[in-house]
Amino acid sequence: MWFALMFLTVLCVALQMLGVVRQARSAKVLKLVSEQLVRMPAEIHRPIKRKDWENIWSVSAAIAEEPVDQHPFIQRRDESENPHSEERREQVLEDTRKKLTSTKKAAPPIEANKLWLGQEFPNQPQRPAFPKRTPEIKKPPHSDDNNDKYRVKSQADNTVTCQPKKHIVFLKTHKTASSTILNILYRYGESHNLTFALPLNMHSQLFYPAFFAAHFVEGVRTHSVKEFHVLCNHMRFSSQEVRKVMPKDTFYFSILRNPVAMMESLFVYYKAITAFRAVKSLEEFLIQGGRSYNASVPNNHYARNILTFDFGLDNTAPENDTELDRRSAEVIAAVERDFPLILISEYFDESVVLLKHALCWSLDDVSSFRLNSRSERSRRPLSAETADRVKEWNSLDWRLYQHFNATFWKRIDSTLGRTKLQQEVELLSAKRRKLEKMCLQEGGAVDPAQVQDSSLKPFQYGAAVIQGYNLLPLNMHSQLFYPAFFAAHFVEGVRTHSVKEFHVLCNHMRFSSQEVSPRAQYPYYWTKACIRK
């Protein structure tokens, strides 16, 4: 009896001990599972699929099979007894992950922010499947050269647009059609509110023929102008001084003319200078070897290598061919260094098209009438013998012209191409003819004696006959000279001051805010003539 009682007591104790062991094992597993769940990203703390729970339990079982003393974080100790329990826990978890990599039952290491990404979870709403899309390149709206002056498509890529240049230096050379280029720049600058670097004290030239200096520009010494956009009046170029006035991103260009035709024009226009005054003709001057020419006499620079002089270089004649080769190479190198674009007067329309692309302007911006051009009756053709003498007399200019005439066509071939160039030249000519019909009475230039409006008569100088234009009467137009930019004098009565006040301006026009000015006391826009009393 006593033996049976002892057996039952031992059996009961054994069962209790077995229960304690199982409870301890379950506590270890649950504690590990809780540690793993805490380390999961917040977005996956939601119901987990059965197979994922099996992965966790397999990890836990593998850990539970290891001796307890190798894993202090699952020993039955109060965490308060170990002040470094958190740090040790992290270390043990890391060691455990390393060991599990060699255990068949072990799942991949559990890493924060990387657990079960992209897997499906029960009761989780599914995102709609959207097709992958490549970012779409936004192309600018289509516009032709006639209307878009702010964006011009590049030749190489239709999706890329250039920005119109607003910082410009134009070296205005003599008798090269430079006055027409000057007019284009003036009109563009006025319509776009650009600031011109004008000569001090209202001079027409920047103290030419002296070398240009920054203080020749109105507003430089007084610092009254913060930024200049365009420098284009006559000057003798000085790169160092020009850069004191103009910003770093300024675009430089100029224009050349065949020295033979230019010399004939110079002789007529500057007949009064000392070098030309004593001879009757250009042929006589050249046959005499320029005997009346003296480089030290004022204004005689017009008589020899004037292009080289305008570029700020030494225009004295070389003594021999060796010196000519050396100095002409120096002149060409100096011009190429400072001027990325050189236009050619003999190919004026082609030059204007090239300029249009270089400045990123529109066809309207470069459309113009010829200015300061001579009448045919004041022109004289030169013989081949005289032409050769001119080339020899102006040897530096001739070499300069030859070089840039060749590079002009090379640039066209490498950028526009001859076909594209011809197409744009035809568009430019068509636009000019349209403007002539719209604006001019005779459809072209007339001699100064035939210009009816005295305010439009061109300045006459020397023996040259400079032509002008007669505009169509304003009352014959149904539009305000559209598509030209509106100007106040387009309105009948403005120039004659015969109308004191206008009330309505409503005909077709291309708007210009400077010419149509807002007045605070009136609810609409009025012309500049509106407020005259």
C-alpha positions as CSV (number, residue, x, y, z in Angstrom):
1,M,0.0,0.0,0.0
2,W,2.7,2.3,1.0
3,F,4.7,1.4,-2.2
4,A,1.7,2.2,-4.4
5,L,1.2,5.5,-2.8
6,M,4.9,6.4,-3.4
7,F,4.6,5.4,-7.1
8,L,1.6,7.6,-7.6
9,T,3.4,10.5,-6.0
10,V,6.4,10.2,-8.2
11,L,4.2,9.9,-11.3
12,C,2.3,13.0,-10.4
13,V,5.6,15.0,-9.8
14,A,6.9,13.7,-13.2
15,L,3.8,14.8,-15.0
16,Q,4.0,18.3,-13.4
17,M,7.7,18.6,-14.4
18,L,6.8,17.6,-17.9
19,G,4.1,20.2,-18.0
20,V,6.5,22.9,-16.8
21,V,9.0,22.0,-19.5
22,R,6.4,22.2,-22.2
23,Q,5.2,25.5,-20.9
24,A,8.7,26.9,-20.9
25,R,9.3,25.7,-24.4
26,S,6.0,27.4,-25.6
27,A,7.0,30.6,-23.9
28,K,10.4,30.6,-25.7
29,V,8.7,30.1,-29.0
30,L,6.1,32.8,-28.4
31,K,8.7,35.3,-27.2
32,L,10.8,34.7,-30.4
33,V,7.7,35.1,-32.6
34,S,6.8,38.4,-30.9
35,E,10.4,39.6,-31.4
36,Q,10.2,38.8,-35.1
37,L,6.8,40.5,-35.5
38,V,8.0,43.6,-33.8
39,R,10.8,43.9,-36.4
40,M,8.4,43.6,-39.3
41,P,7.5,46.7,-41.3
42,A,4.3,48.4,-40.2
43,E,2.6,47.8,-43.6
44,I,2.7,44.0,-43.2
45,H,1.2,43.8,-39.7
46,R,-2.0,42.2,-41.0
47,P,-3.3,38.6,-41.3
48,I,-0.6,36.3,-42.7
49,K,-1.1,33.3,-44.9
50,R,-0.8,29.8,-43.5
51,K,2.5,29.0,-45.3
52,D,4.0,32.1,-43.8
53,W,3.1,31.1,-40.3
54,E,4.7,27.8,-41.0
55,N,7.9,29.6,-41.9
56,I,7.9,31.4,-38.6
57,W,7.2,28.3,-36.6
58,S,10.0,26.4,-38.5
59,V,12.4,29.2,-37.5
60,S,11.2,29.0,-33.9
61,A,11.6,25.3,-33.8
62,A,15.1,25.5,-35.1
63,I,16.0,28.0,-32.5
64,A,14.3,26.0,-29.7
65,E,16.4,22.9,-30.6
66,E,19.6,24.8,-29.7
67,P,20.9,24.7,-26.0
68,V,19.3,27.4,-24.0
69,D,22.5,28.7,-22.6
70,Q,23.6,29.7,-26.1
71,H,20.7,32.2,-26.3
72,P,20.6,34.4,-23.2
73,F,17.7,36.4,-24.6
74,I,15.4,33.3,-24.1
75,Q,16.6,32.3,-20.7
76,R,14.0,32.8,-18.0
77,R,15.4,35.9,-16.5
78,D,13.8,39.2,-15.7
79,E,14.9,41.8,-18.1
80,S,15.2,44.2,-15.3
81,E,18.1,42.2,-14.0
82,N,20.2,42.9,-17.1
83,P,20.5,46.6,-18.1
84,H,22.0,45.6,-21.4
85,S,19.2,43.2,-22.4
86,E,18.2,45.2,-25.5
87,E,21.7,45.4,-26.9
88,R,22.3,41.7,-26.2
89,R,19.0,40.8,-27.8
90,E,19.9,42.5,-31.0
91,Q,23.3,40.7,-31.1
92,V,21.8,37.3,-30.4
93,L,19.2,37.8,-33.2
94,E,22.0,38.6,-35.6
95,D,24.0,35.5,-34.5
96,T,20.9,33.4,-34.8
97,R,20.2,34.5,-38.4
98,K,23.8,33.5,-39.4
99,K,23.3,30.0,-37.9
100,L,19.9,29.6,-39.6
101,T,21.5,30.0,-43.1
102,S,23.0,26.5,-42.7
103,T,19.8,24.9,-41.3
104,K,17.5,23.1,-43.7
105,K,14.4,24.0,-41.8
106,A,15.4,27.7,-41.5
107,A,13.6,30.3,-43.6
108,P,15.5,33.2,-45.2
109,P,16.7,35.8,-42.7
110,I,14.1,38.2,-41.5
111,E,15.1,41.8,-42.3
112,A,13.2,44.9,-41.6
113,N,11.6,46.6,-44.6
114,K,12.4,43.5,-46.8
115,L,10.0,40.9,-45.3
116,W,7.5,39.3,-47.8
117,L,7.5,42.4,-50.0
118,G,5.2,41.8,-53.0
119,Q,3.5,38.8,-51.5
120,E,-0.3,38.5,-51.1
121,F,-2.0,38.7,-47.7
122,P,-5.5,37.6,-46.8
123,N,-8.2,40.3,-46.8
124,Q,-5.8,42.8,-48.4
125,P,-7.4,44.8,-51.3
126,Q,-5.6,44.3,-54.6
127,R,-4.2,47.3,-56.5
128,P,-5.4,47.5,-60.1
129,A,-2.7,46.5,-62.6
130,F,-1.7,49.6,-64.6
131,P,0.4,49.3,-67.7
132,K,3.9,50.7,-67.4
133,R,4.3,54.0,-69.3
134,T,7.3,55.8,-70.5
135,P,7.4,59.4,-69.6
136,E,6.1,61.4,-72.5
137,I,8.3,64.2,-73.9
138,K,6.1,67.3,-74.3
139,K,6.7,69.0,-77.6
140,P,6.1,72.7,-78.2
141,P,3.1,73.6,-80.3
142,H,3.9,73.8,-84.0
143,S,4.5,77.3,-85.3
144,D,6.1,78.6,-88.5
145,D,8.7,81.3,-88.8
146,N,6.1,83.9,-89.7
147,N,4.4,83.9,-86.3
148,D,6.8,82.5,-83.7
149,K,9.5,84.9,-82.7
150,Y,10.0,83.6,-79.2
151,R,10.7,79.9,-80.0
152,V,12.5,78.7,-83.1
153,K,12.9,75.0,-83.8
154,S,16.4,73.8,-84.0
155,Q,17.6,72.3,-87.3
156,A,18.8,69.0,-85.7
157,D,15.9,68.2,-83.4
158,N,12.3,69.4,-83.7
159,T,11.8,68.8,-79.9
160,V,14.5,71.3,-78.9
161,T,13.9,75.0,-79.2
162,C,16.4,77.8,-78.9
163,Q,16.0,81.1,-77.1
164,P,16.2,84.4,-79.0
165,K,19.5,86.2,-78.3
166,K,19.1,89.6,-76.6
167,H,22.7,90.5,-76.0
168,I,24.2,91.5,-79.3
169,V,27.2,93.4,-80.7
170,F,27.1,94.3,-84.3
171,L,30.3,95.9,-85.7
172,K,28.8,98.3,-88.3
173,T,31.3,98.5,-91.1
174,H,31.3,101.1,-93.9
175,K,29.5,100.8,-97.2
176,T,28.6,97.2,-96.6
177,A,24.7,97.4,-96.3
178,S,25.3,97.7,-92.6
179,S,22.6,100.4,-92.3
180,T,19.9,97.9,-93.2
181,I,21.2,95.4,-90.6
182,L,21.2,98.3,-88.1
183,N,17.6,99.1,-88.9
184,I,16.7,95.4,-88.2
185,L,18.4,95.6,-84.8
186,Y,16.7,98.9,-84.0
187,R,13.2,97.5,-84.8
188,Y,13.7,94.3,-82.9
189,G,15.1,96.1,-79.9
190,E,12.3,98.6,-79.8
191,S,9.6,96.0,-80.1
192,H,11.2,93.8,-77.4
193,N,12.1,96.7,-75.0
194,L,15.8,96.2,-75.2
195,T,18.4,98.8,-74.1
196,F,20.8,100.1,-76.7
197,A,24.3,101.2,-75.9
198,L,24.0,104.6,-77.6
199,P,26.8,107.2,-78.1
200,L,27.4,109.8,-75.5
201,N,25.9,113.3,-76.0
202,M,23.6,112.0,-78.8
203,H,26.4,111.4,-81.3
204,S,25.5,109.2,-84.3
205,Q,28.7,107.3,-84.0
206,L,30.7,106.0,-81.0
207,F,33.4,108.7,-81.5
208,Y,34.7,106.9,-84.6
209,P,37.5,106.7,-85.8
210,A,39.0,106.6,-82.3
211,F,39.2,103.2,-80.7
212,F,36.1,102.4,-78.8
213,A,36.1,103.0,-75.1
214,A,33.5,102.0,-72.6
215,H,32.8,105.6,-71.4
216,F,31.7,106.5,-74.9
217,V,28.4,104.9,-74.1
218,E,25.6,107.0,-72.5
219,G,25.0,105.9,-69.0
220,V,28.3,104.0,-68.3
221,R,30.0,106.7,-66.2
222,T,26.9,107.6,-64.4
223,H,25.9,104.0,-63.8
224,S,22.4,104.9,-64.7
225,V,21.9,101.8,-66.9
226,K,22.2,98.4,-65.3
227,E,22.2,96.3,-68.4
228,F,22.9,96.9,-72.1
229,H,21.4,94.6,-74.7
230,V,22.6,95.9,-78.1
231,L,25.7,97.7,-79.2
232,C,25.6,98.5,-83.0
233,N,26.6,102.0,-83.9
234,H,29.7,102.8,-85.9
235,M,32.9,102.3,-83.9
236,R,36.5,101.2,-84.2
237,F,36.4,97.8,-82.4
238,S,38.2,97.2,-79.2
239,S,37.4,93.8,-77.7
240,Q,38.6,94.7,-74.2
241,E,36.5,97.9,-74.0
242,V,33.4,96.4,-75.5
243,R,33.4,93.6,-72.9
244,K,33.4,96.2,-70.2
245,V,29.9,97.3,-71.5
246,M,28.3,94.1,-72.7
247,P,27.5,90.9,-70.8
248,K,29.5,87.7,-71.2
249,D,26.8,85.9,-73.2
250,T,26.8,88.6,-75.9
251,F,26.7,87.4,-79.6
252,Y,29.2,89.2,-81.9
253,F,28.8,89.5,-85.7
254,S,29.6,91.9,-88.5
255,I,29.4,92.1,-92.3
256,L,31.9,92.4,-95.1
257,R,31.8,93.5,-98.8
258,N,33.9,92.8,-101.8
259,P,36.6,95.5,-101.5
260,V,36.4,96.2,-105.3
261,A,32.7,97.3,-105.1
262,M,33.2,98.8,-101.7
263,M,36.1,101.0,-102.9
264,E,34.0,102.4,-105.7
265,S,31.3,103.3,-103.2
266,L,33.8,104.8,-100.7
267,F,35.3,107.0,-103.4
268,V,31.9,108.5,-104.3
269,Y,30.7,108.8,-100.7
270,Y,33.9,110.2,-99.2
271,K,35.1,112.2,-102.2
272,A,35.8,115.2,-100.0
273,I,38.6,113.6,-98.0
274,T,42.2,114.6,-98.7
275,A,43.1,111.3,-100.4
276,F,40.3,111.6,-103.0
277,R,39.9,115.3,-103.3
278,A,42.7,115.9,-105.8
279,V,41.8,113.3,-108.3
280,K,38.9,113.0,-110.7
281,S,38.3,109.3,-110.7
282,L,39.1,106.2,-108.8
283,E,41.1,104.9,-111.8
284,E,43.3,108.0,-111.7
285,F,43.9,107.6,-107.9
286,L,45.0,104.0,-108.4
287,I,47.1,104.6,-111.4
288,Q,49.0,107.2,-109.5
289,G,49.6,104.6,-106.8
290,G,47.7,106.5,-104.2
291,R,50.1,109.4,-104.4
292,S,47.6,111.7,-102.6
293,Y,47.1,109.3,-99.8
294,N,48.7,110.0,-96.4
295,A,47.8,107.7,-93.6
296,S,48.5,110.4,-91.0
297,V,46.0,112.8,-92.4
298,P,42.6,112.6,-90.6
299,N,39.8,110.6,-92.4
300,N,42.3,109.2,-94.9
301,H,41.7,105.8,-93.3
302,Y,38.6,105.5,-95.5
303,A,40.9,105.2,-98.5
304,R,42.8,102.0,-97.6
305,N,41.9,98.7,-95.9
306,I,38.9,100.3,-94.2
307,L,37.5,96.9,-93.1
308,T,40.8,96.0,-91.3
309,F,40.7,99.5,-89.7
310,D,37.1,99.1,-88.5
311,F,38.0,95.8,-86.8
312,G,40.5,97.7,-84.7
313,L,43.6,96.3,-86.5
314,D,46.6,97.8,-88.3
315,N,45.5,98.8,-91.8
316,T,48.9,100.0,-93.1
317,A,49.9,98.3,-96.4
318,P,52.3,95.3,-96.2
319,E,55.7,95.9,-97.9
320,N,56.0,92.5,-99.6
321,D,54.2,89.2,-100.1
322,T,55.8,87.6,-97.0
323,E,54.6,90.3,-94.8
324,L,51.2,90.2,-96.4
325,D,50.9,86.5,-95.7
326,R,51.8,87.0,-92.1
327,R,49.7,90.0,-91.4
328,S,46.6,88.8,-93.2
329,A,46.7,85.6,-91.2
330,E,46.9,87.7,-88.0
331,V,44.0,89.8,-89.1
332,I,41.8,86.8,-90.0
333,A,42.7,85.1,-86.7
334,A,41.8,88.2,-84.7
335,V,38.4,88.6,-86.4
336,E,37.6,84.8,-86.0
337,R,38.4,85.1,-82.3
338,D,36.0,87.8,-81.6
339,F,33.2,87.3,-84.2
340,P,31.5,83.9,-84.6
341,L,29.5,85.2,-87.5
342,I,30.5,87.3,-90.5
343,L,27.9,88.2,-93.1
344,I,28.6,88.9,-96.8
345,S,27.0,91.9,-98.4
346,E,26.9,90.4,-101.9
347,Y,24.7,87.6,-100.5
348,F,22.5,89.8,-98.4
349,D,19.3,87.7,-98.3
350,E,21.4,84.6,-97.6
351,S,23.2,86.5,-94.8
352,V,19.9,87.6,-93.3
353,V,18.6,84.0,-93.2
354,L,21.8,82.9,-91.6
355,L,21.6,85.7,-89.1
356,K,18.0,84.7,-88.3
357,H,19.1,81.3,-87.3
358,A,22.1,82.5,-85.4
359,L,20.0,84.9,-83.3
360,C,17.0,82.5,-83.1
361,W,14.6,85.2,-84.5
362,S,11.6,84.9,-86.7
363,L,11.3,85.8,-90.4
364,D,9.3,88.9,-89.5
365,D,12.2,90.1,-87.2
366,V,14.7,90.2,-90.1
367,S,12.4,91.4,-92.9
368,S,13.3,95.0,-94.0
369,F,13.8,97.4,-96.9
370,R,17.2,98.5,-98.1
371,L,18.4,101.6,-96.4
372,N,21.1,104.1,-97.3
373,S,21.4,102.6,-100.8
374,R,22.7,104.6,-103.8
375,S,20.9,105.4,-106.9
376,E,22.0,103.5,-110.0
377,R,22.9,106.7,-111.8
378,S,25.6,107.4,-109.2
379,R,27.2,104.0,-109.7
380,R,30.1,103.4,-112.1
381,P,31.3,99.9,-113.2
382,L,35.0,99.2,-112.9
383,S,37.2,97.5,-115.4
384,A,39.0,94.2,-114.7
385,E,42.3,96.1,-114.6
386,T,40.9,98.6,-112.1
387,A,39.5,95.8,-110.0
388,D,43.0,94.1,-109.8
389,R,44.5,97.5,-108.7
390,V,41.8,97.8,-106.0
391,K,42.7,94.3,-104.7
392,E,46.4,95.1,-104.6
393,W,45.7,98.5,-102.9
394,N,43.5,97.0,-100.3
395,S,45.4,93.7,-100.0
396,L,44.5,93.1,-96.3
397,D,40.8,93.6,-96.9
398,W,40.9,91.4,-100.0
399,R,42.5,88.5,-98.0
400,L,40.0,89.1,-95.2
401,Y,37.0,89.0,-97.6
402,Q,38.2,85.9,-99.5
403,H,38.6,84.0,-96.3
404,F,35.2,84.8,-94.8
405,N,33.4,84.5,-98.1
406,A,34.6,80.9,-98.1
407,T,33.7,80.2,-94.5
408,F,30.3,81.8,-95.0
409,W,29.3,79.0,-97.5
410,K,30.9,76.3,-95.4
411,R,28.8,77.4,-92.5
412,I,25.6,77.3,-94.6
413,D,26.5,73.8,-95.8
414,S,27.2,72.5,-92.3
415,T,24.0,74.0,-90.8
416,L,21.1,74.8,-93.1
417,G,22.1,73.3,-96.4
418,R,21.7,74.9,-99.8
419,T,18.1,73.6,-100.4
420,K,16.8,74.9,-97.0
421,L,18.7,78.2,-97.5
422,Q,17.0,78.7,-100.9
423,Q,13.6,78.0,-99.5
424,E,14.0,80.6,-96.8
425,V,15.5,83.2,-99.1
426,E,12.4,82.8,-101.3
427,L,10.1,83.3,-98.2
428,L,12.1,86.4,-97.3
429,S,11.8,87.8,-100.8
430,A,8.1,87.1,-100.9
431,K,7.6,88.9,-97.6
432,R,9.5,91.9,-98.7
433,R,7.4,92.1,-101.9
434,K,4.3,91.9,-99.8
435,L,5.4,94.7,-97.6
436,E,6.4,96.9,-100.5
437,K,2.9,96.6,-102.0
438,M,1.4,97.3,-98.6
439,C,3.6,100.2,-97.6
440,L,5.3,101.9,-100.6
441,Q,3.8,104.0,-103.4
442,E,6.2,103.1,-106.1
443,G,6.9,99.6,-104.8
444,G,10.6,100.5,-104.1
445,A,13.2,103.1,-103.4
446,V,13.2,106.5,-105.2
447,D,15.7,109.3,-105.6
448,P,15.7,111.9,-102.8
449,A,14.1,114.6,-105.0
450,Q,11.1,112.3,-105.4
451,V,10.6,111.7,-101.7
452,Q,7.4,113.6,-100.8
453,D,7.6,113.6,-97.0
454,S,10.5,115.8,-96.0
455,S,10.8,113.9,-92.7
456,L,11.5,110.7,-94.6
457,K,14.2,112.1,-96.9
458,P,17.5,110.3,-96.4
459,F,20.7,112.0,-95.4
460,Q,22.9,112.9,-98.3
461,Y,26.7,112.9,-98.1
462,G,29.5,113.3,-100.6
463,A,28.7,112.8,-104.3
464,A,26.4,109.8,-103.6
465,V,22.7,109.9,-104.3
466,I,21.0,108.1,-101.4
467,Q,17.5,106.9,-102.1
468,G,14.5,107.0,-99.9
469,Y,10.8,105.8,-99.9
470,N,7.3,107.2,-100.3
471,L,4.8,105.6,-98.0
472,L,1.2,105.0,-99.1
473,P,-1.3,107.5,-97.6
474,L,-2.5,106.2,-94.3
475,N,-6.2,106.7,-95.2
476,M,-5.8,104.2,-98.0
477,H,-5.2,101.3,-95.6
478,S,-7.8,99.1,-94.1
479,Q,-5.3,97.8,-91.6
480,L,-2.6,99.5,-89.5
481,F,0.2,98.3,-91.7
482,Y,-0.3,94.7,-90.4
483,P,1.8,92.5,-90.0
484,A,4.4,95.2,-89.2
485,F,4.5,96.1,-85.5
486,F,2.2,99.0,-84.8
487,A,3.8,102.5,-84.6
488,A,2.1,105.7,-83.6
489,H,2.7,107.4,-86.9
490,F,0.7,104.7,-88.7
491,V,-2.4,106.7,-87.5
492,E,-3.7,109.4,-89.8
493,G,-3.2,112.8,-88.2
494,V,-0.4,111.9,-85.8
495,R,2.5,113.3,-87.8
496,T,0.6,116.4,-88.8
497,H,-0.8,116.9,-85.3
498,S,-4.1,117.7,-86.9
499,V,-6.0,115.5,-84.4
500,K,-5.9,116.5,-80.7
501,E,-7.4,113.4,-79.3
502,F,-8.4,109.9,-80.5
503,H,-11.1,107.9,-78.8
504,V,-11.0,104.5,-80.4
505,L,-8.2,102.4,-81.9
506,C,-9.6,99.1,-83.3
507,N,-8.2,98.3,-86.8
508,H,-6.1,95.3,-87.5
509,M,-2.6,95.7,-86.1
510,R,0.4,93.8,-84.6
511,F,0.4,95.0,-81.1
512,S,3.2,97.0,-79.6
513,S,2.8,98.1,-76.0
514,Q,5.3,100.9,-76.4
515,E,3.4,102.4,-79.3
516,V,0.0,101.8,-77.8
517,S,0.4,103.1,-74.2
518,P,-2.0,102.4,-71.3
519,R,-3.3,105.5,-69.5
520,A,-4.6,105.4,-66.0
521,Q,-7.3,107.9,-66.6
522,Y,-8.8,106.0,-69.5
523,P,-10.3,102.5,-69.4
524,Y,-8.7,101.3,-72.6
525,Y,-5.5,101.6,-74.6
526,W,-4.7,104.7,-76.5
527,T,-2.1,105.7,-79.0
528,K,0.7,108.1,-78.1
529,A,-1.2,110.8,-79.9
530,C,-4.3,110.5,-77.7
531,I,-3.2,112.7,-74.9
532,R,-1.8,115.5,-77.0
533,K,-3.6,118.8,-76.3
